[in-house]
Amino acid sequence: MSARSLKDKVAVIAGGGKNLGALIAKDFSAAGASGLLLHYNSDASKAETEATAAALKERGTNVITFQGDLAVVDNNIKMFDLAKSHFGKVDIGVNTAGVVIKKPISDITEADYDRSFDANAKAAFFFIQQAGRVLEEKGGIITIVSSLLAAYTPFYAIYPGSKAAVEHYTRAASKELGERGINVNAIGPGPMDTSFFYGQESDEAVAYHQSAAALGKYSKTGLTDIEDIAPIVRFLLTEGWWITGQTIFANGGYTTR
C-alpha cells in the first residue's frame, strides 16, 4: 500500500487550541487537511483556541471548536458526531489532553486520584472508543502519553499511573480497528517546554529534567520541544501507517525501556 496523505483529511484534536495540539493543527492544515475540530476543556482555554481556529481559517482550512470535559462520555459522542455532521466524515483522532498531578503518595487525595484518572485514563478511553465508531477506513488515532511510563521516580504516581492504562487501550484498539485499516498509537514525549510542564515543577526539578536527556544540549531548552513531537504525529498518520499498537518514546534519551 502506498503512503498515506493528510490532504483532504478531517481530524478531531483534543486539546487542539494551544501548545502541542495547536502545532499539530497547524501542521495538518499546512499538509492539506480539509477540516479540523479543535477541542478545549475549560473557559480558560477558550480565547487561545478561538485564536488558533481563526488563524487556520485564514489559511483556508475549515475549522470548528468544541468545549467539553471528555471524562464525560456524552461529550465524546457529541464531539465526534459534530465533526462528522459538519465535515461529512472524520479520518483522524488525536488526543493531546491531560492533567499532571505531582505529589508524594502520602499527600494524594481521593479527589486528586479521581481527577487524574478521569482526565488521563477515562477521557482517553472514550475518545478512542468514539473515534473508532466514526473514523473512515484507513484512518488513525494517536494519544499523547508520557515518557514517565518508563521512569523510576518519586512524586509521580498517579500521572503516569493513569497514562499507563492508555497503552492497553491502544493495543486493544489497534487489533479491533485494524481490519478497517485504522492504526492506533501512543506517543510518550519527555518533559515538554510548555505551560503544561512548568506548573508543578520547582526550579531545581526543571534543572534536573533539562539535564536528563542524552540529546538535551541540542534542544532549545534542554526539554522536549513540541516541534520535535508534531512531526512524529504526522509520520504515524502518513508514511508510518504500518506502525500500530505501539507506544513511541520521543524524549531525546530521557528514558527508555
N, C-alpha and C positions, 0 to 999 in steps of 0.2 A: 504494500500500500504506500502511495506517495505521501510525503509530509503534509501535515495539515496546516491550515492558514487561519488567521484571525479575521480575514477580510469578510465583511458582511455577517459576522457573528454577533450574537446578543449575549451579554454577560450580566449576571447579578453579582455585585461585590458588597459583601457585608463589611461595614467599616470603611466604605469606599470614599468618604469625603475628605480624609486627611491622612497624613503620614504615608505608610506603605500602601494603603488602599487607594489613596488618591493618585500615587505614582503609577500603580497598576492600571487604574482607569485611564490615565493619560497615555500610557504605553499601548493599551488596547485601541484607543482612539487613533493614535498615530499609525497603528498597524492595520487600520481599516475596519475596525468593529463598527457595526451599524447602529447598535443600541446598547445602552448601559443603564442599569438601575443601581444607584448609589444608596446604600442603606446607612442610616445612622441611628444611634440608640436614644440619645437624650437631647434636650433643647440646647445643651452646652455645645453640641457639635453641629447644630443646625446651620449657623451662619457660614461656617467653613465648608460644609457640604454643599450648600447652595452656591457658594463662590466657585467651588470646583466644578459643579454642574454647569454654571454659566460659562466658564472658560471653555469647557468641552463643547458646549453648544455653539460657541463662536467658531469652533473648528469644523462645524458641520455634523457633529455626532448627535444623534437623538438620545437625550438623557432625561431620566426621571429620577425622583428621590423617594425614599420610603423611610419613615421613622417607626421604630418599634423595638421592644425588648424581645430578642429572639429566643430567650428562655421560655417565652410564652408560645406554645406550639402553634396556636392560631395565627400568630404574626408571621411565621414562616410560610404558612399556607397562603395567607393574603399577599405576602410579598412576591412569591413566585407566580401566583395567579395574576397579580397586577402586571408583572413583567410580560407574561405570556399574552394577556389580553391586549396590552399596549403595543407590543412589538410583533405579535403574531407567533413568536417562538422564543425559546431560551436554549442556548447552546452550552453555556459555561456558568459555573458557580464557584466563586472564590470567597472564602471566609477569612478575613483578617482580624475579626473582632475578638476581644478577650478582656480579662481582668487579672491584674497582678496583685497578690497579697503576700508581702514578705514579713513574716513574724516567727518568733520561736514557737514551737508546737505548744508550749505551756500557755501562750498568750492568745492562741487562736480560739475564737468564739464559734458557737454554732452558726451565728449569722455570717461570720467570715466564711465558714465552710460552705454554707448553702450558696452564698453569693459567688464564690469561686466555681463551684461545680455547676451552678446554673449557667454562668457566662461561658465557661470553657468546655464543659462536657455536654450538658443538656442542650444548649443552643447549637453546638456543633453537630450533635446527633440529628436534631430535627432539621437543621439546614441541609445536611447530606440527604436525609430522607426525602425532603420536598424537592431538592434538586433532582434526585433520582426519579421522582414522579413525573417531572415535566420536561427534563432535558431531551433534546433531539438526539438522534443516533450520531455517534462519533463526537459526542460532547466531552466535557471534562469537569472534574471537581477537585479543588485544591483547598486545604485548610492550613492556615499558619499555626504551627505549634511552638515548640521552644527547644533549643539545644540543652536546656536544663533537664530534658528527658534522659540525657546521657551524662549528667553531672552527679557528683557526690559532694553535697554541700549542706550546710546548716541553713535554717531560716526559710528555706523554700521547700515546704512540704505539700501544701495544698495547691500551689500554682502548677508545678509540673505534674503533681498527682492527678489533677483534674484534666490536664492536657494529655496525659498518658492514655486515657480512655479513647482519645481520637485515633490513636494508632490502630486500635482494634476495630473501630468503626470503619476506618479507611480500608483495612484489609478485607473485611467482610463485604463492604460495598463494592470494592473492585471486582470481587468474584461474582456478585449478584448482578452488577451492571455491565460486566464485560461483554456479555452476549449482544449488547446494543452498541458496542464499540466505545463505551464511555470509560475513560481512565480516571482513577481516583488516587490522589496522592496527598501527602502532608509534607510541609517544609518546616524545618526547625532552625530558624536563624539564631545566631548568637545575640547577646545583648545589643539592641539597636539604638542608634543615635537619634532617638525621638523622645517626645514628651512622655510617651508610654513607659519608658525605661527610667527616667530620672526621678519620677515622683516618689519612689520608695527607697532610693539609694542615697547613702551618705557619700560625702566627698571621698572618703577612704575606700568605700566599696567601688565607686566609679573608677578610681585609680587602679584598683585590683583588676577589674574587668577589662580595662584598657590595656593592661599588661599581659593578659592571659592568652590571647590569640597568637598563634605562631606567626601569622602574617600581619599582626596588628600594626607594626610600624609603617606599613604601606597603606593603611586606612587613614582617612581624613582625621578621625578622632581616636583611633585605636579600637573602636567598636565596629560592629556590623553596620554598614551603610545601607539604607533602603535601596539605593541604586545597584547594590550587589544582589538583592533578592528578587526584584521585579523581573530581571531577565530570566531567572530560573522559572518563575511562574509562566512566562511567555514560552520558554522552551518546552516545558512539560505539556503545554496545550498545543504545541505545533510539532516541531521536529522530534521532540521527545515523547510522543504519544504512546510509544511502546512500553514506556515505564509506567507501571501501575501497581497499586497496593504497597507503596513504599513511603518511608519517611526519609527525606533528604536533609542531612545536616549541612547547613551552609553557614559556616561560622569562622572561617579563616584559621581553623585549628584550635578553636576554643575548647571543644570537647570531641570525643569520638567514642565509638563502641568497639 
